[in-house]
């Protein structure tokens, strides 16, 4: 298409699904230089969270083509360009694979900017379809060959296709099928991998995943424990059952992790990877997980780089230790942290304090007795009511700090509202129970979308402008 433009002052930019720039094709060198000066080079992150509304990030987010002229760009430095962007969707899976845009100077706008971009996208999607068709045929042949064995449980997972033999369907309920599929996608780059896995029914099986030549999928053999050989290629099976604890800061993730592991657990904090350097932290991780020893708690998973996430997921499959992981809620659980979520055999989600207001009064009284001693001071009814109405964005940690301040305010008697720190002395009178519920729902949707307001609006079934209006009305910043 670059050659077809025949010297026109235009530039084509290809982005991946993240989205970031993976290729730039220019005809006019001066336009290419302008784009480079604007920072549009290979590797540039172009999501709306980085550049606002733009011809690559916006189609990736909305799934629709978009034409932007001049000031319609969120970033002023792009105002001298007209840009059309269009998403590239895999025809087999329906998944976003990338984005393409064509841009030119505003004064030299090409009349067929949109149709040209859509034609390129159709060509790319047609190639994806043809390639997927050939790979699926090979994957189907591998499945048919493996499934000929009488009573053999086998699955294949590929781009837009999942097949299972009748014995596999009998053995794996839907929840286990999902976990096995996720595991196979994680280990696919390894070519061959094995794992010992306990089904939700309590039965133990051995999983063996291979990637048939010429395919983009996995062939998974599922062997009930009694039929499995003593050893499979890839070494001894992992005996630990990782637990994932998910909760907002202050909800007691570390406390719950220590309860799950008992005393003596080793603590690895992902924040230390920044201070020590990723290589030193990775060596510590490998040294601990490769040896017998007490349980290990790995905290703050969201701080890990993609490389360290992949390494940790790989090590967890074979470690002899009991491992507990902690993470904050958000979109990263469905993106960068998927390899770790998939290998965890159990998960606990800690409920934010604002969503269990009935617990606030007994928690505050318990904390007060622990800090000040039983019977010395007590919370008045009015103080309890005011505490119950607070939003508690810091959860249990914030509540404990307020209770400590209360305990320090007097040595005996009732603790009244005037003893509270100044920001906590008033109820949230402008919030009815219905408004409180609406506020909590919106905050939860934004947190689940990793702060992305458009995705949060879609999850709530409203437009982005409606979401912003409700956020202003409910004083959500």
Secondary structure, 3 states (H helix, E strand, C coil): CCCCCCCCCEEEEEEECCCEEEEEEECCHHHHHHHHHCCCCCCCECCHHHHCCCCCHHHHHHCCCEEEEHHHCCCHHHCCEEEEEEEEECCCCCCEEEEEEEEEEHHHCCCCHHHHHHHHHHHHHHHHHHHHHHHHHHHHHHHHHHHCCCCCEEEEEECCEEEECHHHHHHCCHHHHHHHHHHHHHHHHHCEEEEEEECCCCCEEEEEEECCCCCCCEEEEEEEHHHCCCCCCCCCCCCCCCEEEECCCCCCHHHHHHHHHCCCCEEEECCHHHHHCHHHHHHHHHHHHCCCCCCEEEECHHHCCHHHHHHHHHHHCCCCCCEEEEECCCHHHHCCCHHHHHHCCEEEECCCHHHCHHHHHHHHHHHHHHHHCCCCEEECHHHHHHHHHCCCCCHHHHHHHHHHHHHHHCCCEEECHHHCCHHHCCCCCCCCHHHHHHHHHHHHHHHHCCCCHHHHHHHHCCCHHHHHHHHHHCCCC
